[in-house]
Amino acid sequence: MDDEFDVLAAEETAIGMICLRQRGIPSEPGAVVTEITLDHQFLMSSENTASERALAARAIELHGGSRLRVLVGGLGLGYTAHEALRAERVARVVVVELLTPVIEWTRKGLVPLAGELTGDPRFSVRQGDVYAELAAPPASVSAVASRGRAGREAPKAPSSFDVILIDVDHSPDERLGPSNAGFYTVEGLRLAKRHLAPGGVLAVWSYAESSPFADALHTAFGEVHVESLRFENRVIEAEETNWLFLAR
């Protein structure tokens, strides 16, 4: 692996030093990879995006509906959100990102997909803790929509989503912060499920398999799929496996 890299931006945050950097690929002269690290520990790369994209694609495929409202927990380099926006059946993508510098990197055009994300009117991003938001009660609906003489029907709650994609922690068992642990429990998943519209799909990315989390999903949801995705990491010249946890 090439140890030489250029730092594009770095800033101290509540969870450590977040850094945006670029490096070359030894096996491919001229190719440039964009990476994010936290306290000098690798988080993500523009070179290996297959599993992040698959997270969005598989969840949207599993849902099968149209005019989908998608919530993405974690912006990163934007590949999960970008894949969701590629689906014509998606009407809106809302990203909740904990770290303000990460949001600013996209707004300033420092990451590869910045222009495509910010140029899509369906895309929005805001600072927040997605785990805290999913643990809190959904926003109440005060108004009702007219449905002619047959009666009245309440519209979909503003905080209700058809698909929720979580790409924040390394894995359910290796988290970026201790406060994230509650999400991966049966109770945490039941709280998060309240933010899904009927037939909604929750999908979680992980770099490792987690049987306890899969068991919790089976308890909290009616349908669960655990999928592995193998790919060649050209930066380290080795094969890796990531995992997707999907529940409906």
C-alpha positions in Angstrom: 0.0 0.0 0.0 1.2 3.5 -0.9 1.9 5.4 2.3 2.2 8.8 0.5 -0.9 10.9 0.6 -2.0 14.5 0.3 -4.3 16.0 3.0 -7.1 18.0 1.5 -8.8 19.0 4.8 -8.6 18.0 8.5 -10.5 19.2 11.5 -10.8 18.2 15.2 -14.3 17.0 16.1 -16.1 15.6 19.1 -15.1 12.1 18.2 -11.6 12.8 17.0 -9.6 14.2 14.1 -11.4 13.8 10.8 -9.3 13.9 7.7 -9.9 14.0 4.0 -6.9 12.9 1.9 -5.9 11.6 -1.5 -3.4 8.9 -2.5 -2.3 7.0 -5.6 -2.7 3.3 -6.4 0.7 1.6 -6.8 -0.7 -0.9 -9.3 -2.4 1.9 -11.4 -0.1 4.9 -12.2 -2.1 8.1 -12.4 -5.1 6.9 -10.5 -6.1 8.9 -7.4 -8.2 7.6 -4.5 -10.0 9.9 -2.0 -10.1 8.7 1.6 -11.6 9.7 5.0 -9.8 8.8 8.2 -10.7 9.3 11.9 -7.8 9.8 14.3 -5.6 8.4 11.5 -7.7 5.2 11.3 -9.1 4.4 7.9 -12.9 4.9 7.4 -13.7 4.8 3.7 -12.3 5.2 0.2 -13.5 6.2 -3.2 -11.7 3.1 -4.5 -14.0 0.5 -2.8 -17.6 1.6 -3.0 -19.3 -1.6 -4.2 -20.8 -2.5 -0.8 -22.0 1.1 0.0 -23.7 1.2 -3.4 -25.2 -2.3 -2.9 -26.6 -1.2 0.4 -28.8 1.4 -1.3 -29.6 -0.7 -4.4 -30.6 -3.8 -2.5 -32.8 -2.0 0.0 -34.6 -0.1 -2.8 -35.0 -3.3 -4.8 -36.4 -5.1 -1.7 -39.0 -2.4 -1.2 -40.3 -2.4 -4.7 -42.4 0.8 -4.3 -42.3 4.2 -6.0 -41.9 7.8 -4.9 -39.7 6.5 -2.2 -38.4 8.7 0.7 -34.9 7.5 1.7 -33.1 8.4 4.9 -29.3 7.8 4.9 -27.4 7.7 8.2 -23.9 8.9 7.4 -22.7 11.0 4.4 -19.1 9.9 4.1 -18.0 10.3 0.5 -21.6 10.1 -0.6 -21.7 6.8 -2.5 -24.6 5.4 -0.6 -26.7 8.5 -1.2 -25.6 8.7 -4.8 -26.7 5.1 -5.5 -30.1 5.9 -4.0 -30.5 8.9 -6.2 -29.7 6.8 -9.3 -33.0 5.0 -8.8 -35.9 6.7 -10.6 -38.3 5.3 -8.0 -36.7 7.5 -5.3 -38.4 10.9 -4.8 -36.2 12.2 -2.0 -32.9 11.4 -0.2 -32.3 12.9 3.2 -28.8 12.4 4.7 -28.1 12.9 8.4 -24.4 13.3 9.1 -22.9 13.8 12.6 -19.7 15.7 11.6 -20.1 19.2 10.1 -16.7 19.1 8.3 -17.9 16.1 6.3 -20.9 18.0 5.1 -18.8 21.0 4.3 -16.4 18.9 2.1 -19.4 18.0 -0.1 -20.7 21.6 -0.2 -17.2 22.9 -1.2 -16.8 20.2 -3.9 -13.8 18.5 -2.3 -15.2 14.9 -2.7 -15.6 13.2 -6.1 -19.4 13.1 -6.1 -20.0 16.5 -4.7 -21.4 18.1 -7.9 -23.7 15.3 -8.6 -25.1 15.2 -5.1 -25.6 18.9 -4.6 -26.9 19.3 -8.1 -29.8 16.9 -7.6 -32.9 18.6 -6.2 -34.0 15.4 -4.5 -30.9 15.5 -2.2 -30.5 17.2 1.1 -28.1 16.8 4.0 -28.1 18.1 7.5 -26.0 17.8 10.7 -27.4 15.4 13.3 -27.1 12.1 15.2 -29.1 9.6 13.1 -29.1 7.1 16.0 -30.6 9.7 18.4 -33.2 10.6 15.8 -34.2 7.0 15.3 -34.5 6.4 19.0 -36.8 9.5 19.4 -40.5 9.3 18.6 -41.4 10.2 15.0 -42.8 13.7 14.5 -46.6 13.8 15.0 -49.0 14.7 12.2 -51.3 17.5 13.2 -53.1 17.9 9.9 -55.2 15.4 7.9 -55.7 15.2 4.2 -59.1 15.3 2.6 -60.3 12.1 1.0 -63.6 13.3 -0.4 -66.9 12.2 1.1 -65.4 8.8 2.1 -63.7 10.4 5.0 -60.2 11.7 5.9 -56.8 10.0 5.7 -53.7 11.1 7.7 -50.8 11.8 5.4 -47.4 10.2 5.8 -45.6 11.6 8.9 -42.7 14.0 8.0 -40.3 11.7 9.7 -41.6 8.6 8.1 -39.3 7.0 5.4 -39.8 4.1 3.0 -36.1 3.1 3.2 -33.5 3.8 6.0 -29.9 3.2 5.2 -27.3 3.1 7.9 -23.6 3.4 7.0 -21.9 4.8 10.0 -20.1 2.3 12.2 -17.5 -0.2 11.2 -19.9 -3.0 12.3 -22.6 -3.6 14.9 -19.9 -4.8 17.3 -17.2 -2.1 16.4 -18.8 1.3 16.7 -17.5 4.8 16.3 -19.1 5.9 19.6 -20.5 4.1 22.7 -23.8 5.9 22.4 -24.5 4.0 19.1 -24.8 0.6 20.8 -28.5 0.9 21.7 -29.5 1.0 18.0 -28.2 -2.6 17.5 -30.5 -4.1 20.2 -34.0 -5.4 19.8 -35.4 -2.4 21.6 -33.3 0.0 19.5 -34.5 -1.6 16.3 -38.1 -1.4 17.4 -37.7 2.3 18.1 -36.1 2.8 14.7 -38.9 0.8 13.0 -41.4 3.5 14.0 -39.7 5.8 11.5 -40.5 3.4 8.6 -43.7 3.7 6.6 -45.7 0.4 6.1 -43.6 -2.0 4.1 -40.5 0.0 4.8 -36.9 -1.4 4.7 -34.0 -0.9 7.1 -30.5 -1.7 5.7 -27.3 -1.6 7.6 -23.7 -1.8 6.2 -21.0 -3.6 8.1 -17.4 -4.7 7.4 -18.0 -7.8 9.5 -20.7 -10.4 10.1 -22.6 -10.1 13.4 -24.9 -13.0 14.5 -26.2 -11.1 17.5 -27.3 -8.2 15.3 -28.9 -10.6 12.8 -30.8 -12.3 15.7 -32.0 -8.9 17.0 -33.3 -8.0 13.5 -35.2 -11.3 13.3 -36.9 -10.5 16.6 -37.8 -6.9 15.6 -38.7 -7.4 12.0 -40.7 -9.9 10.0 -38.3 -10.4 7.1 -34.5 -10.4 7.3 -31.7 -10.8 4.7 -28.0 -11.0 5.6 -25.8 -10.8 2.5 -22.0 -10.8 2.0 -20.2 -9.0 -0.8 -16.7 -9.8 -1.8 -14.5 -7.4 -3.7 -10.8 -6.8 -4.7 -9.3 -3.9 -2.8 -6.7 -2.5 -5.2 -5.3 -0.1 -2.6 -4.1 -2.9 -0.4 -4.1 -5.5 -3.2 -6.2 -8.0 -1.3 -9.7 -9.4 -1.3 -12.2 -8.1 1.3 -15.7 -9.0 2.4 -18.4 -6.6 3.6 -21.9 -7.4 4.9 -25.4 -6.0 4.4 -28.2 -6.5 6.9 -31.6 -5.8 5.4 -35.0 -6.0 7.2 -38.6 -5.4 6.2 
